């Protein structure tokens, strides 16, 4: 047998055209398996007795066995370094790709975890945590929800919104806060004068960061140049010194409060709090340059977390600068703190499930164990715990953070925190020279805190679980199963951040509608897709109010066509608000009988046990919602069956009845759907000349207003104003006067501007009737 003849032919073929022939194996990158046997010829294939195939010269069998061994070794390596591989593949675990991976991955089911017999307590701890914090899909869905909210908001506003706090990080624990950071764009912050922009590119003014080495983690903002528009800020906002003008932190906050005086803001550290909300808002500036004293963070030695991709992203973003100075000096008004909130949010979003559970466990420990001791209450904050988790994650292999090792990871963070407390030094994760314990933990108070932290370790896992999940017993897990309230918590989180969006022009509405539709098509989570659909419906309700007012049904055919298109899409926002927008449309165009039929339908859907889309997570509302919905429903189905929202009228809305135009001259208006329905019924009967039904509708309107007040809803004076206007329209001037006087002397809280508006309305109505 000439074993070289085929090779010789190939060699001759390769040289025919003076080029080397590419083999199939080389072209597709197929690797040769080494053959260790003695057989050198073609295998012999025979038919066996049982009609099968028998290979006597089994080259392939040997190769397949070698492949199986290599494949098993590969699986073993993948399982051993699973978290490291996932971090490389999904550096941002709040992304849609990772959420889709979780939904399709069969290996991600934590119910199939095997626990050794001596680790059953760890299993109970894990299940309790999942019941409290949620599954990984729940956490990633929350993170994704806030990302979508920020994207939509930033497509509409000049200010850049950054959601922060525990909720935006994915942890919906009792008392979890929602912080909002608004990045102002009227100032350009640079780290060196050489980076100043050309005149045509500059914004209102340019500030340069002046680092003070005695106060790492803080900076001063010195004014370099300003345009004419920025001169008005020179009053209380800047402080003049011998070496220049520096931006005052307190002056900045006071200026923000002055501009937003109608919102009644109160100061809370570097944040401003709305008196009628539970949200802290921080106004800040962004420097696109990563701080020089934080550059060592980029290059310092670490194990496997965070990934290089994430480090590059954080460095390219730069940092935020918030108006608060060091606590350990009296004159800190010219200092601003370097904030790495965006970087920290990215780092938390890169956590694996075990890291997130560990983070939640640390926060629960702080709230339920540490802060129950009045002597040390408020010495520690959740930011210190998050910093400890950052340092531990960087110092150990990422594969240390696996679910069976959850309690071990928790103790690593606790030990790190105890060492900081003993030394009264908590190094900032990005700038270790910045001691975050300054002014809080000192040698005078660290001993008792250290004792409380060490007692957590001494008690072991049994004592720890009794203190953390009190009362802890065997029936706890059986009474509260995982996922029982998972979709309920997601619903109420969405209801909490469900709010009105203010627009400047009609073009912006079309842009945001396009963005929302694009997000709906690109997302993979059913919950997030429904969120996009609800936002789209809500924006349709707002967009329709910017179209020119409808005159009659016969005129402006194209305009009416646009109205109907947006109004139909707006019906999906909740149970009734879209229908009430339709009702207002028919009232404005004078079709009063159709309006009455639609109000009948709206009132029939406003059941007493339905949930209002304003933030209130009371147990009564949660139980009511749970009775009306179930987990097999989609969010769209649940919100259309069990949730109602106020009717939102934008400023100068084309859909609001003419009698209420005064209410939207200066701001938006939100009205209870029941009150608005009765108000429209009264107005329709007034125009139809039906005095009997008009009086009945007026009485029901009065009862609806009183009921809303008695329910403790946060209603404002326009409800009483509507009642007064309607009574004046009914021709009863004396009753109208009594109503307005009742509104002015009401025991309900009415702001001074509302009282002035009521008085003005009364004067107008009195003059008209005279």
C-alpha positions in Angstrom: 0.0 0.0 0.0 1.4 3.4 -1.0 0.5 5.5 1.9 2.2 8.6 0.5 0.5 8.7 -2.9 -2.4 10.9 -1.7 -0.1 13.2 0.0 2.0 13.5 -3.2 -1.1 14.4 -5.2 -2.0 17.1 -2.7 1.5 18.6 -2.8 1.3 18.7 -6.6 -2.1 20.4 -6.5 -0.9 23.0 -4.0 1.9 24.1 -6.4 -0.2 24.3 -9.5 -1.1 28.0 -9.1 1.9 28.9 -6.9 -0.1 29.1 -3.7 -0.6 27.0 -0.7 -3.9 25.0 -0.4 -6.0 25.7 2.6 -7.4 22.6 4.2 -10.8 22.2 5.7 -9.4 21.8 9.2 -7.4 25.0 8.9 -10.3 27.0 7.4 -12.7 26.3 10.2 -10.2 26.0 13.0 -10.9 22.3 13.8 -8.3 20.9 16.2 -6.7 17.4 15.6 -7.1 15.0 18.4 -3.8 13.2 19.1 -4.1 9.5 18.3 -2.1 7.3 20.6 -3.0 3.9 19.1 -1.1 1.6 16.7 -3.7 1.3 14.0 -2.7 3.3 10.9 -5.2 2.1 8.3 -8.9 2.7 7.5 -11.2 1.1 10.2 -13.1 -2.0 9.1 -16.9 -1.8 9.5 -18.9 -5.1 9.8 -22.5 -5.9 10.5 -22.9 -7.5 13.9 -25.2 -10.4 14.9 -27.8 -8.0 16.4 -28.0 -6.0 13.1 -25.8 -3.3 14.6 -22.4 -2.0 13.3 -19.1 -3.4 14.5 -15.9 -1.4 14.0 -12.9 -3.7 14.2 -10.3 -0.9 13.6 -11.8 1.6 16.1 -10.0 4.8 15.5 -13.1 6.8 16.0 -14.0 5.2 19.3 -10.7 6.1 20.8 -11.0 9.7 19.5 -14.5 10.1 20.9 -13.3 8.8 24.3 -10.5 11.4 24.3 -13.1 14.1 23.4 -15.4 13.0 26.3 -12.5 13.3 28.7 -11.6 16.8 27.5 -15.2 17.8 27.5 -15.7 16.7 31.1 -12.5 18.5 32.2 -13.8 21.6 30.5 -17.2 21.3 32.3 -15.4 20.9 35.6 -13.3 24.0 35.0 -16.4 25.9 34.0 -18.2 24.9 37.1 -15.3 25.7 39.3 -14.9 29.2 37.8 -18.5 29.8 37.0 -18.8 33.2 38.6 -15.6 34.5 36.9 -16.8 33.4 33.5 -20.2 35.0 34.1 -18.5 38.2 35.1 -16.5 38.2 31.9 -19.5 37.4 29.7 -22.0 39.7 31.5 -20.1 42.6 33.2 -23.3 44.5 33.6 -25.9 42.1 35.1 -28.6 44.7 35.0 -28.6 44.4 31.2 -31.4 42.9 29.2 -29.0 40.2 27.9 -28.3 38.9 31.4 -32.0 39.1 32.4 -32.8 37.0 29.3 -30.1 34.6 30.3 -31.6 34.2 33.7 -35.1 33.5 32.2 -33.7 30.9 29.8 -31.1 29.3 32.1 -32.2 26.0 33.6 -29.0 25.9 35.8 -30.0 29.1 37.6 -32.8 27.5 39.6 -31.7 27.8 43.2 -34.3 25.2 44.3 -32.1 22.5 42.9 -29.1 23.4 45.0 -27.6 20.5 47.0 -26.9 21.3 50.7 -24.8 19.0 52.9 -26.5 17.7 56.0 -24.4 19.9 58.3 -25.4 23.1 56.4 -29.2 22.9 56.7 -29.2 26.1 58.8 -27.4 27.9 56.0 -30.2 26.6 53.7 -32.8 28.1 56.0 -30.9 31.4 56.0 -30.8 31.5 52.2 -34.5 30.7 51.9 -35.4 33.4 54.4 -33.3 35.9 52.6 -34.9 35.0 49.2 -38.3 35.4 50.8 -37.3 38.9 52.1 -35.2 40.2 49.3 -36.5 38.3 46.3 -35.1 36.0 43.6 -32.3 37.1 41.3 -34.8 37.7 38.5 -36.8 39.9 40.9 -33.7 41.9 41.8 -32.5 42.3 38.1 -36.1 43.3 37.1 -36.1 46.1 39.7 -32.7 47.3 38.4 -33.9 47.2 34.9 -37.1 49.0 35.8 -35.1 52.0 37.1 -32.8 52.0 34.1 -35.9 52.2 31.8 -37.4 55.0 34.0 -34.2 57.1 33.8 -33.8 56.6 30.1 -37.4 57.8 29.5 -37.0 60.7 31.8 -33.7 61.8 30.3 -35.2 61.8 26.9 -37.6 64.5 28.0 -35.7 66.7 30.4 -32.7 69.0 30.2 -31.6 67.7 33.6 -30.1 64.3 33.7 -31.8 62.0 36.3 -29.8 59.3 38.1 -31.8 57.1 40.3 -29.8 55.9 43.3 -30.4 54.3 46.7 -31.3 50.8 47.7 -34.3 50.5 45.4 -32.4 51.5 42.3 -29.7 49.0 43.3 -32.4 46.3 43.3 -33.1 45.8 47.0 -36.7 46.4 48.0 -36.4 46.0 51.8 -38.7 47.6 54.4 -37.6 51.2 54.6 -35.5 51.1 51.4 -35.0 54.7 50.2 -35.3 56.1 46.7 -32.8 58.9 46.0 -32.7 61.0 42.9 -29.8 62.9 41.6 -30.2 65.7 39.0 -27.1 66.6 37.1 -27.2 70.3 36.1 -25.7 70.9 32.7 -25.3 74.7 32.9 -21.8 74.4 34.3 -18.7 72.8 32.8 -16.4 71.2 35.5 -12.8 70.6 34.5 -9.8 69.3 36.4 -7.2 71.5 34.7 -7.4 74.9 33.0 -5.8 73.4 29.9 -9.0 71.4 29.4 -11.2 74.5 29.0 -13.5 74.4 26.0 -13.5 76.9 23.1 -15.9 79.8 23.5 -18.5 78.4 21.1 -18.6 75.1 23.0 -18.7 76.5 26.5 -21.8 76.4 28.7 -22.9 79.1 31.2 -19.7 79.0 33.1 -16.6 76.9 33.7 -15.3 75.7 37.0 -12.0 74.0 37.8 -11.6 71.5 40.6 -9.0 72.6 43.2 -8.0 69.6 45.3 -7.2 70.0 49.0 -4.8 67.3 50.1 -5.8 67.8 53.7 -9.3 66.8 52.8 -9.2 63.8 50.4 -12.6 63.1 48.9 -13.5 66.7 48.7 -12.7 69.5 46.3 -13.3 73.3 45.7 -14.8 74.7 42.6 -13.1 77.8 41.4 -14.7 80.0 38.8 -12.6 80.3 35.6 -14.8 82.0 33.1 -18.5 82.9 32.8 -20.8 84.0 30.0 -23.2 86.9 30.4 -26.0 84.5 31.5 -23.9 83.4 34.4 -23.3 86.8 36.0 -26.6 86.6 37.9 -25.1 83.7 39.9 -22.4 86.0 41.3 -24.5 87.1 44.3 -24.8 84.5 47.1 -23.6 81.6 45.1 -19.9 82.5 44.8 -17.5 83.5 47.5 -14.7 85.9 46.7 -11.3 85.2 48.1 -7.8 86.5 47.4 -7.1 83.6 44.9 -10.5 83.7 43.0 -14.2 83.1 43.3 -15.3 79.7 44.7 -18.8 78.2 44.4 -20.5 78.1 47.8 -22.3 74.8 48.6 -24.9 76.5 50.9 -25.4 79.3 48.3 -26.0 76.7 45.6 -28.6 74.9 47.7 -30.3 78.1 48.6 -30.4 79.1 44.9 -32.0 75.7 44.1 -34.6 76.2 46.8 -35.4 79.7 45.6 -35.9 78.5 42.0 -38.2 75.7 43.2 -39.9 77.7 45.9 -43.4 76.4 44.8 -42.3 72.8 45.8 -41.6 73.7 49.5 -38.2 72.0 49.7 -36.4 71.3 52.9 -32.7 70.7 53.4 -31.5 67.2 54.3 -27.7 67.1 54.1 -26.7 67.6 50.5 -30.2 66.6 49.4 -33.5 68.5 49.2 -36.7 66.8 50.3 -40.2 67.5 49.1 -42.5 68.0 52.0 -45.2 65.9 50.5 -42.9 63.1 49.3 -40.6 60.5 50.7 -37.8 61.1 48.1 -34.5 62.9 48.6 -33.3 64.9 45.6 -29.7 65.9 45.2 -28.7 68.5 42.6 -25.1 68.2 41.5 -22.6 68.7 38.8 -20.7 66.2 36.8 -17.0 66.2 36.0 -16.1 64.1 32.9 -12.6 63.8 34.3 -11.8 61.0 36.8 -10.4 62.7 39.9 -6.6 62.6 40.1 -6.5 61.3 43.7 -8.8 58.4 42.6 -6.5 57.3 39.7 -4.7 54.7 41.9 -8.0 52.8 42.1 -7.8 52.1 38.4 -4.4 50.5 38.6 -4.3 48.9 42.1 -3.9 45.1 42.4 -7.1 43.1 42.7 -8.2 39.5 42.2 -11.0 39.1 39.6 -13.6 41.8 40.5 -14.4 44.3 39.1 -13.6 43.4 35.5 -11.4 45.6 33.3 -14.4 46.4 31.2 -16.2 47.8 34.2 -13.2 49.7 35.4 -12.8 51.4 32.0 -16.5 52.4 32.0 -16.2 53.9 35.5 -13.1 55.9 34.6 -14.6 57.2 31.4 -17.7 58.5 33.2 -15.8 60.6 35.7 -17.6 61.5 38.9 -20.3 63.7 40.4 -19.8 66.6 42.7 -22.4 67.3 45.4 -22.8 70.3 47.7 -21.6 69.1 51.1 -18.3 69.6 52.8 -16.3 67.7 55.5 -18.0 67.2 58.9 -14.9 67.6 60.9 -14.3 71.3 60.1 -16.4 74.3 60.9 -15.9 76.3 57.7 -16.7 73.8 55.0 -19.0 75.9 52.8 -16.5 76.1 49.9 -15.9 72.3 49.8 -17.9 69.9 47.6 -17.8 66.1 48.0 -16.6 63.9 45.2 -19.5 61.4 44.6 -19.0 58.1 42.9 -22.7 57.2 43.0 -22.8 56.2 39.3 -19.7 54.1 39.7 -21.1 52.4 42.9 -24.4 51.7 41.1 -22.5 50.0 38.3 -20.5 48.0 40.8 -23.7 46.8 42.6 -25.2 45.9 39.2 -22.2 43.8 38.5 -22.7 41.8 41.7 -23.6 38.1 41.4 -26.6 36.8 43.3 -24.6 35.8 46.4 -23.1 39.3 46.6 -26.5 40.8 46.4 -27.8 38.5 49.2 -24.8 39.4 51.3 -25.5 43.1 50.8 -29.1 42.6 51.8 -28.0 40.5 54.8 -25.7 43.4 55.9 -28.5 45.9 55.6 -30.9 43.8 57.6 -28.2 43.3 60.3 -27.8 47.0 60.6 -31.5 47.7 60.9 -32.6 44.8 63.0 -29.6 44.2 65.3 -27.2 47.1 65.4 -29.6 50.1 65.3 -31.8 48.6 68.0 -29.1 49.6 70.5 -29.7 53.3 71.3 -26.1 53.8 72.4 -24.8 53.2 68.9 -27.8 53.9 66.8 -26.9 55.8 63.6 -23.2 55.4 64.0 -23.1 53.0 61.1 -24.9 53.6 57.8 -25.6 51.2 54.9 -22.9 53.1 52.8 -20.2 51.8 55.2 -21.6 48.2 54.8 -21.6 48.5 51.0 -18.0 49.8 51.1 -16.9 46.8 53.2 -18.5 44.5 50.6 -16.7 46.3 47.8 -13.3 45.8 49.5 -14.0 42.1 50.3 -15.2 41.4 46.8 -12.0 42.9 45.4 -9.6 41.0 47.8 -11.0 37.5 47.4 -11.7 35.3 44.4 -15.1 36.0 42.9 -15.9 32.3 43.1 -15.8 32.6 46.9 -19.2 34.3 46.5 -21.3 31.2 46.0 -24.7 30.5 47.7 -23.5 27.6 50.0 -20.8 30.0 51.2 -23.2 32.9 51.9 -22.6 32.9 55.7 -18.9 32.8 55.2 -19.0 35.8 52.9 -21.1 37.7 55.4 -18.5 37.1 58.2 -15.7 38.3 55.9 -17.5 41.6 55.5 -18.3 41.7 59.2 -14.6 41.1 60.1 -13.6 43.9 57.7 -16.1 46.3 59.4 -15.0 45.3 62.9 -11.3 46.0 62.0 -12.4 49.5 60.7 -14.4 50.2 63.9 -11.5 49.2 66.1 -9.1 51.5 64.2 -11.8 54.3 63.8 -10.9 54.4 60.1 -13.1 53.5 57.2 -11.3 53.9 53.9 -13.3 55.1 51.0 -13.3 52.5 48.2 -12.1 54.9 45.5 -10.0 57.2 47.7 -8.6 55.2 50.6 -7.0 58.3 52.1 -10.6 59.6 52.8 -11.6 58.3 56.3 -15.4 58.2 56.2 -15.6 57.6 60.0 -14.4 61.1 60.7 -16.9 62.9 62.9 -18.9 59.7 63.5 -16.9 56.9 65.0 -14.2 57.8 67.5 -12.3 56.1 70.4 -15.1 57.4 72.7 -17.9 55.3 71.1 -16.2 52.5 69.1 -15.9 50.1 72.0 -19.6 49.3 72.4 -20.1 49.2 68.7 -17.3 46.7 68.3 -18.8 44.6 71.1 -22.2 44.5 69.4 -20.6 43.4 66.1 -18.5 40.7 67.8 -21.5 39.3 69.6 -23.1 38.6 66.2 -20.3 36.2 65.5 -20.4 34.6 68.9 -24.0 33.7 68.7 -23.5 31.6 65.6 -26.0 31.1 62.8 -28.8 30.0 65.2 -28.6 33.1 67.4 -28.0 35.3 64.3 -31.2 34.1 62.6 -33.3 34.4 65.8 -32.2 38.1 66.1 -32.6 38.8 62.4 -35.9 37.1 61.6 -37.7 37.3 64.9 -39.7 35.3 65.6 -37.8 32.6 63.8 -39.4 29.2 63.9 -40.0 26.1 61.7 -43.3 27.4 60.4 -41.9 30.7 59.1 -40.9 29.3 55.8 -44.1 27.4 55.2 -46.3 30.4 55.9 -44.4 32.7 53.5 -43.4 30.9 50.4 -40.9 32.3 47.9 -42.6 34.2 45.1 -45.9 34.4 46.9 -45.7 38.2 47.1 -42.9 38.6 44.5 -45.2 40.0 41.8 -47.1 42.1 44.3 -43.9 43.9 45.4 -42.9 44.5 41.8 -46.3 46.0 41.1 -46.2 48.3 44.1 -42.6 49.4 43.2 -43.9 50.4 39.8 -46.8 52.2 41.3 -44.4 54.1 43.6 -42.3 55.5 40.8 -45.3 55.9 38.5 -45.5 59.7 38.1 -46.5 62.5 35.7 -43.9 63.6 33.1 -43.7 67.3 32.2 -43.1 68.1 28.6 -42.0 71.3 26.9 -43.3 70.9 23.3 -45.2 68.5 21.1 -42.0 67.3 19.4 -40.7 65.9 22.6 -43.8 63.8 23.0 -43.3 62.1 19.6 -39.6 61.5 20.5 -40.4 59.9 23.8 -43.2 57.8 22.3 -40.7 56.5 19.7 -38.2 55.7 22.4 -40.8 53.9 24.6 -41.9 51.8 21.6 -38.3 51.0 20.8 -37.7 49.8 24.3 -40.8 47.7 24.3 -39.5 45.8 21.2 -35.9 45.4 22.5 -36.7 44.1 26.1 -37.1 40.4 26.9 -38.7 40.6 30.4 -42.5 40.3 30.2 -42.8 42.7 33.2 -40.5 45.4 31.6 -42.3 45.0 28.3 -45.6 45.7 30.1 -44.0 48.7 31.9 -43.1 50.1 28.5 -46.6 49.6 27.2 -48.1 51.4 30.2 -45.7 54.3 29.8 -46.6 54.4 26.1 -50.3 54.6 27.0 -49.6 57.3 29.7 -47.7 59.4 27.2 -50.5 59.1 24.7 -52.8 60.6 27.3 -50.4 63.5 27.7 -49.6 63.9 24.0 -53.3 64.2 23.0 -53.6 67.2 25.3 -51.0 69.1 23.2 -53.0 68.9 20.0 -54.9 72.0 19.1 -58.3 72.1 20.8 -61.1 70.2 19.1 -63.9 72.6 17.9 -66.6 70.5 16.4 -66.8 66.9 15.2 -67.2 68.0 11.6 -64.2 70.3 11.4 -60.5 69.5 11.5 -61.0 65.9 10.4 -57.2 65.1 10.7 -57.1 66.6 14.2 -60.0 64.4 15.4 -58.3 61.4 13.8 -55.2 62.1 15.8 -57.2 62.5 19.0 -58.9 59.1 18.6 -55.6 57.4 17.9 -54.0 58.7 21.0 -57.1 58.3 23.2 -57.5 54.6 22.2 -53.8 53.9 23.0 -54.2 55.7 26.3 -56.8 53.4 27.6 -54.2 50.8 28.6 -52.6 53.0 31.3 -54.9 51.8 34.1 -58.6 51.0 34.7 -60.2 54.4 34.2 -57.8 57.3 33.5 -57.7 56.7 29.7 -61.5 56.4 29.6 -61.8 59.7 31.5 -59.6 61.4 28.9 -62.0 60.1 26.3 -64.9 61.4 28.3 -63.3 64.9 28.5 -62.8 64.9 24.8 -66.5 64.3 24.1 -67.5 66.9 26.6 -65.2 69.5 25.0 -66.7 68.8 21.5 -70.2 69.2 23.0 -71.4 65.6 22.8 -73.0 65.6 26.3 -75.0 62.4 26.0 -72.0 60.4 25.0 -70.1 62.0 27.9 -72.8 60.8 30.3 -72.7 57.2 29.0 -68.9 57.2 29.4 -69.1 58.5 33.0 -71.5 55.7 33.8 -68.9 53.2 32.6 -66.1 54.9 34.5 -68.0 55.0 37.8 -69.0 51.3 37.3 -65.3 50.4 37.1 -64.2 52.5 40.1 -64.7 49.8 42.8 -64.0 50.5 46.4 -61.2 47.9 46.8 -59.1 49.0 43.8 -55.6 50.3 44.3 -54.7 53.9 43.7 -51.6 54.6 41.7 -50.1 56.8 44.4 -47.5 55.5 46.7 -49.0 53.8 49.7 -47.7 50.4 50.6 -50.0 49.8 53.6 -50.9 46.3 54.4 -54.6 47.1 53.6 -53.8 48.1 50.0 -51.5 45.1 49.5 -54.1 42.7 50.7 -56.7 44.4 48.5 -54.5 44.1 45.5 -53.7 40.5 46.2 -57.5 39.6 46.3 -58.1 41.1 42.9 -55.1 39.7 41.0 -52.9 36.6 40.7 -49.4 35.9 39.5 -50.5 34.3 36.1 -51.8 37.7 35.0 -49.5 40.1 33.1 -48.9 43.6 34.6 -51.2 45.1 32.0 -54.0 42.8 33.0 -53.4 43.5 36.7 -53.3 47.2 36.3 -56.5 47.4 34.2 -58.4 45.2 36.6 -57.2 46.4 40.0 -55.6 49.9 39.8 -57.0 53.4 39.2 -55.1 56.6 38.6 -56.0 60.3 38.9 -56.9 62.1 35.7 -53.9 64.2 34.7 -54.4 67.5 32.9 -51.3 69.2 31.6 -50.7 72.9 31.6 -53.0 74.6 29.0 -54.6 71.2 28.3 -56.9 71.0 25.3 -59.1 68.3 27.0 -60.0 70.0 30.3 -63.5 71.5 30.4 -63.7 75.2 29.8 -65.1 75.8 33.3 -61.8 74.6 34.8 -59.3 76.3 32.5 -58.2 78.6 35.3 -56.8 75.5 37.1 -54.2 74.7 34.4 -53.0 78.2 33.6 -49.9 77.8 35.8 -49.4 74.1 36.5 -50.7 70.6 35.9 -53.8 69.3 37.6 -54.6 65.8 39.0 -58.2 65.0 39.9 -59.7 61.9 41.5 -61.6 59.9 38.7 -64.8 59.6 40.8 -64.8 63.4 41.5 -64.1 64.2 37.9 -66.8 61.9 36.7 -69.5 63.5 38.9 -68.2 67.0 37.9 -68.6 66.1 34.2 -72.1 64.7 34.8 -73.1 68.0 36.5 -71.7 70.1 33.7 -73.4 67.9 31.1 -76.8 68.2 32.8 -76.3 71.9 33.1 -75.7 72.3 29.4 -78.6 70.0 28.6 -80.9 72.0 30.8 -81.9 69.1 33.0 -82.3 70.8 36.4 -83.4 67.8 38.3 -80.5 65.6 37.4 -78.1 68.5 37.6 -79.0 68.9 41.3 -78.6 65.1 41.9 -75.2 65.2 40.2 -74.2 68.2 42.3 -75.1 66.4 45.5 -73.2 63.3 44.5 -70.2 65.5 43.6 -70.4 67.0 47.1 -70.5 63.5 48.7 -67.5 62.4 46.5 -65.4 65.3 47.7 -66.2 64.7 51.3 -65.5 61.0 51.0 -62.1 61.7 49.4 -61.2 64.0 52.3 -62.4 61.6 54.9 -60.3 58.8 53.3 -57.2 61.0 54.1 -56.2 61.3 50.5 -53.7 64.1 49.7 -56.3 66.2 47.8 -55.8 70.0 47.2 -58.1 72.9 47.1 -59.2 72.4 43.5 -61.8 69.9 44.6 -63.6 72.4 46.7 -63.0 75.0 43.9 -64.7 72.7 41.4 -67.6 72.3 43.8 -67.9 76.1 44.1 -67.7 76.7 40.4 -70.4 74.1 39.8 -72.7 75.6 42.4 -72.2 79.0 40.8 -73.0 77.6 37.4 -76.2 76.1 38.8 -77.4 79.7 39.5 -77.4 79.4 43.2 -75.1 82.4 44.2 -75.7 82.0 47.9 -74.8 78.3 47.9 -71.7 79.1 45.8 -70.6 81.8 48.3 -71.1 79.4 51.2 -69.0 76.8 49.4 -66.1 79.2 48.7 -66.2 80.5 52.3 -66.2 76.8 53.5 -63.1 76.2 51.4 -61.3 79.2 52.8 -62.1 78.3 56.4 -61.8 74.6 55.9 -60.1 72.4 58.5 -58.3 70.8 55.5 -54.8 72.2 54.8 -55.0 74.7 51.9 -51.9 76.6 50.8 -52.1 80.4 50.6 -51.9 80.5 46.8 -54.9 78.1 46.6 -56.9 80.4 48.9 -56.2 83.4 46.6 -57.3 81.3 43.6 -60.5 80.4 45.3 -61.2 84.0 46.1 -60.5 85.0 42.5 -62.8 82.4 41.2 -65.6 83.5 43.4 -65.1 87.2 42.3 -65.2 86.0 38.6 -68.3 83.9 39.1 -70.1 86.7 41.1 -69.3 89.3 38.4 -70.6 87.0 35.6 -73.8 86.2 37.5 -74.4 89.9 38.2 
